[in-house]
Amino acid sequence: MNFSQALDRIKWGQPMTRAAWDNPAVYVVRDPAIPGREYNINKRLADGQIIPWEPSVDDIMANDWADTVRID
């Protein structure tokens, strides 16, 4: 799916991954808002680290987005 479709799912809390990331455990997900930010979208890395996420141009132009399962 494309980024626009993936973004709609992210807004509703669905974790999304990309085939280019080569690991379904690497994904972006919307987390509860934090003060000063209405949206809080984080990326979970393969090692379990969670970092703030801002899409790259490659992410925005990609058509390899897919649903995945959240790992907590």
CORTAKA-V936810 format. One record per residue. N is the residue number from 0. RES is the residue in three letters. PSI is psi in degrees with one decimal (NA if undefined). D_CENTER is the distance of its C-alpha to the mean C-alpha in Angstrom with 1 decimal. Layout:
N&RES&PSI&D_CENTER ; N&RES&PSI&D_CENTER
//
This chain:
0&MET&161.4&13.2 ; 1&ASN&173.8&12.8 ; 2&PHE&-39.6&10.2 ; 3&SER&-44.2&12.3 ; 4&GLN&-42.0&12.1 ; 5&ALA&-41.1&8.3 ; 6&LEU&-40.5&8.3 ; 7&ASP&-42.5&11.1 ; 8&ARG&-40.0&9.5 ; 9&ILE&-41.7&6.6 ; 10&LYS&-30.6&9.8 ; 11&TRP&4.9&11.6 ; 12&GLY&4.9&9.4 ; 13&GLN&125.6&8.4 ; 14&PRO&138.0&5.8 ; 15&MET&142.1&4.7 ; 16&THR&172.7&6.0 ; 17&ARG&143.2&8.5 ; 18&ALA&-33.5&12.2 ; 19&ALA&-21.3&12.8 ; 20&TRP&-10.5&11.1 ; 21&ASP&23.3&13.9 ; 22&ASN&112.4&12.6 ; 23&PRO&-12.2&10.8 ; 24&ALA&-7.3&10.7 ; 25&VAL&117.8&8.2 ; 26&TYR&166.9&4.7 ; 27&VAL&148.0&1.8 ; 28&VAL&148.1&4.4 ; 29&ARG&125.3&7.3 ; 30&ASP&168.4&10.2 ; 31&PRO&146.2&13.8 ; 32&ALA&149.9&15.1 ; 33&ILE&156.6&17.0 ; 34&PRO&131.5&20.3 ; 35&GLY&-7.8&20.2 ; 36&ARG&120.1&16.7 ; 37&GLU&-36.1&16.1 ; 38&TYR&140.6&12.4 ; 39&ASN&97.2&10.6 ; 40&ILE&124.0&6.9 ; 41&ASN&158.6&6.6 ; 42&LYS&128.4&5.6 ; 43&ARG&126.3&7.9 ; 44&LEU&167.8&10.4 ; 45&ALA&-30.4&13.0 ; 46&ASP&4.9&15.6 ; 47&GLY&-8.1&13.9 ; 48&GLN&141.9&13.5 ; 49&ILE&126.2&10.9 ; 50&ILE&153.1&10.7 ; 51&PRO&145.0&9.9 ; 52&TRP&133.9&7.5 ; 53&GLU&128.5&9.2 ; 54&PRO&141.0&8.6 ; 55&SER&171.1&11.6 ; 56&VAL&-39.9&14.2 ; 57&ASP&-41.9&13.4 ; 58&ASP&-43.4&9.7 ; 59&ILE&-36.9&11.5 ; 60&MET&-8.7&14.4 ; 61&ALA&151.1&12.9 ; 62&ASN&21.5&13.9 ; 63&ASP&23.0&12.4 ; 64&TRP&145.5&9.3 ; 65&ALA&152.9&9.8 ; 66&ASP&150.9&9.5 ; 67&THR&179.9&9.6 ; 68&VAL&135.4&11.2 ; 69&ARG&136.1&10.2 ; 70&ILE&120.5&12.5 ; 71&ASP&NA&14.2
//
